[in-house]
Amino acid sequence: MSTPVGSSPYPTTAPDAGVIAELAERALAEIPATLLLHIAGVGIQIADFADDETLDAMGIESAWDLTGLYTGTPIGSRSVGDITRPPDLIFLYRLPILMEWIETGEDLGRLVRNVVIHEIAHHLGFSEDEIEALERE
């Protein structure tokens, strides 16, 4: 996101999905190789917001309250008897991430990294409570 010479040093438009995807890729590049083996094949998709069906299923009233979501079958819940299963995906919700960025002043790259790692933890089978406990440590 470059700024033309002679203009404000602050961006005049919100980072687009491509910027968020690039930040997510950088976050993945920082993950230790031993952990990467366990997340091979997990896709990342960027959307502005979660859809109404997802929000309803999760009991979330406002789309602004969800920055990311893992969908798929966590590693510990898989069975060799699984014939088919949905693809493992991490959704990053761009507008809620940007709102948190604005509200907290957190570095955007760090914020995206935190959401990606949080969702990877769900892929690895951690519950929300377990993730929160780890984040507090």
Beta strands, then each sheet from edge to edge (+ up, - down):
strand 1: 43-47
strand 2: 68-71
strand 3: 89-93
sheet 1: 1+ 3+ 2-
end
